[in-house]
Amino acid sequence: MAGLLANFRNTIILSVLLSLVIVAAYATGPQGTGAGFIQAVFRWLHVFFGILWIGLLYYFNFVQIRMMPQIPAELKPAVSKYIAPEALFWFRWSALITVLMGLAIAGVRGYSGEALSMGLAGGYDAVLDKQYALLGLGMWLGIIMMLNVWGIIWPNQKRALGIVEADADTKAKSARMAMLGSRTNLLLSIPMLTTMAMSQTVYG
């Protein structure tokens, strides 16, 4: 068992296989493999990739960005050449999949238009459409954050980390832009998570 756990790839494969067995068990539930089951699968993936995405966002902001100035110059390449590119790979793809799975959930549940329009589709009713306004706010914050990852953070990080050739001045400017983009997502993440958690609890 220790040998299996020492290997990241094998640990993930086994974890996924165990999860798929559980998913298959849910498929034999009262709803079978209908819309409720499909929604549950999308929600599972949405939550998993959301944890991975936001977890890495918090790692960057709570740990890496804050601690980099304190790391001796000779040790910084270990972070910039090895740790950061790997973290950014999982960061950007988990962001995309999280948003896609969230949109898929809304689609299966039949409220994509209402949520994305924040309750304005077909006219706004302060009582009936409030849940869509709040959920839609969270969805748009998530979409903006994902676009920020792919449109601002990742392109600037590629220059800052030397993945794409750039002169020293461009690297410095790109590092600052990437940091500000990451801080923007940190700012938006807590309101976004508030809408997601509370909408699910209050409105179901």
VENTATA-V668357 format. One record per pair of residues at least 24 apart in sequence whose C-alpha atoms are under 10 Angstrom apart, sorted by the first residue. I is the first residue (numbers start at 1). J is the second residue. If there is no record, write none. Layout:
BEGIN
i/j
I/J
I/J
END
This chain:
BEGIN
i/j
19/44
35/105
35/108
35/109
36/105
36/108
36/109
38/104
38/105
38/108
38/109
39/101
39/102
39/104
39/105
39/106
39/107
39/108
39/109
40/105
41/101
41/105
42/98
42/100
42/101
42/102
42/103
42/104
42/105
42/106
42/108
43/98
43/101
43/102
43/104
43/105
43/106
44/101
45/94
45/97
45/98
45/100
45/101
45/102
46/94
46/95
46/97
46/98
46/99
46/100
46/101
46/102
46/103
46/104
46/105
47/98
47/101
47/102
48/94
48/97
48/98
49/90
49/91
49/93
49/94
49/95
49/96
49/97
49/98
49/99
49/101
50/91
50/94
50/95
50/96
50/97
50/98
50/99
50/101
50/102
50/142
50/193
51/94
51/95
51/98
52/90
52/91
52/93
52/94
52/95
52/98
53/87
53/88
53/90
53/91
53/92
53/93
53/94
53/95
53/96
53/97
53/98
53/146
54/91
54/94
54/95
54/98
54/185
54/186
54/189
54/190
54/193
55/91
56/87
56/88
56/90
56/91
56/92
56/94
56/95
57/87
57/88
57/91
57/92
57/95
57/149
57/182
57/183
57/185
57/186
57/189
58/182
58/183
58/185
58/186
58/189
59/87
60/84
60/87
60/88
60/91
60/179
60/182
60/183
60/186
61/179
61/182
61/183
61/185
61/186
62/186
65/179
65/182
65/183
77/161
79/161
80/157
80/160
80/161
80/162
80/163
81/161
81/162
81/163
82/161
84/157
84/161
85/154
85/157
85/158
85/161
85/163
88/149
88/153
88/154
88/157
88/158
89/154
91/146
91/149
91/150
91/154
92/146
92/147
92/148
92/149
92/150
92/153
92/154
93/146
93/149
93/150
94/146
95/142
95/143
95/145
95/146
95/147
95/148
95/149
95/150
96/142
96/143
96/145
96/146
96/147
96/149
96/150
97/146
98/142
98/143
98/146
99/139
99/140
99/142
99/143
99/144
99/145
99/146
99/147
100/143
102/139
102/142
102/143
103/139
103/143
106/139
111/136
112/136
115/139
115/140
116/140
130/203
131/195
131/198
131/199
131/200
131/202
131/203
131/204
132/199
132/203
133/195
134/192
134/194
134/195
134/196
134/198
134/199
135/192
135/194
135/195
135/196
135/197
135/198
135/199
135/200
135/203
136/192
136/195
136/196
136/199
137/191
137/192
137/195
137/196
138/188
138/189
138/190
138/191
138/192
138/193
138/194
138/195
138/196
138/197
138/199
139/192
139/193
139/195
139/196
140/192
141/185
141/188
141/189
141/190
141/191
141/192
141/193
141/195
142/185
142/188
142/189
142/191
142/192
142/193
142/196
144/185
144/188
145/181
145/182
145/184
145/185
145/186
145/187
145/188
145/189
145/192
146/185
148/178
148/181
148/182
148/184
148/185
149/178
149/181
149/182
149/185
151/181
152/177
152/178
152/179
152/180
152/181
152/182
153/177
153/178
153/179
153/180
153/181
153/182
153/185
154/178
154/181
154/182
156/181
END
